[in-house]
Amino acid sequence: MRLAHSRLLSALPAALLLLLGANTAASAVEAGATYVVTLGGNNVATAKFRFAEDGKAYNLALDANVSGIAQLVASGTAKVDSNGVVAADGLRSESFDLLTRASGDTFNVRVQYDKGNVASFIIEPPIVNNIDRVPLERKQLGGVNDFLAAFLRKANKFDRSLCDYRARIFTGVERFDLDFSYAKDDEATSKRTGYQGPVVLCAVKYKPIAGHYTTSEITNSLAQEDRILIWYAPLKDSGYYLPYRVLLSTSMGDLSMVLTKLD
């Protein structure tokens, strides 16, 4: 269903790019974060994130409410839930569930992973394949993660090594890579945000692999965009790291996500 696919892509860049980055801690960790999302300077959404792990298993939950602006962004909600294991190299998803509601329509994706490989996935309502959609191949579904778990970063130090990373992501709809690279060390100073202090800036390159539409304006724009930026901040002394700010350019103006509260 092209409409459902288009809605998913338009409603979830914030959810895809405002996710926490983390480093596995020795003891149990629980944390929450709230973000405000703006588009072209206008508030369009709020997103609340909850994270818990006990050293062996983890849960990530994200709730977003999109307020909408005229014809630019549809009002609606998005809920994402990710569960899996804490591995030596970070978090490894075993199950992923995404539910969006907008304009009276519901879209749900459920994915099961087995040791980094896709075991099964269900899309409701199903997406109708046509000549414009790049087909998914089984060989592309190995060594992947869901997009919540993939953004949980692991690093021994709070430095440029946070950006030495490639995320291989399967959302249930699309398979794509995100290549991170170090940009610079920076400082968060605004008293209106949920954190003040040192941050590390990473530049991100989006590479579509399969499942996307070749005619999708959003996909093509993201693939050509050189201005996708994430500023990472430490999650207190837990050994985890989270995005303080995310910024990307769109045809409708800058899309920005900023941390406003940290629990």
Buried (B, 14 or more C-beta within 10 A) or exposed (E): BBEBBBBBBBBBBBBBBBBBBBBBBEEEBEBBBBBBBBBEEBEBBBBBBBBBBEEEEBBBBBBBBBEBBEEBBBBBBBBBBBBBBBBEEBBBBBBBBBBBBBEEBEBBBBBBBEEBEBEEBEBEEEBEEEEEBBEBEEEBBEEBBBBBBBBBBBBEEBEBBBBEBEBBBBBBBBBBBBBBEBBEEBEBEEEEBBBBEBBBBBBBBBEBBBBBBEEBEBBBBBBEBEEBBBBBBBBEEBBBBBBBBBBBBBEBEEBBBBBBEBE
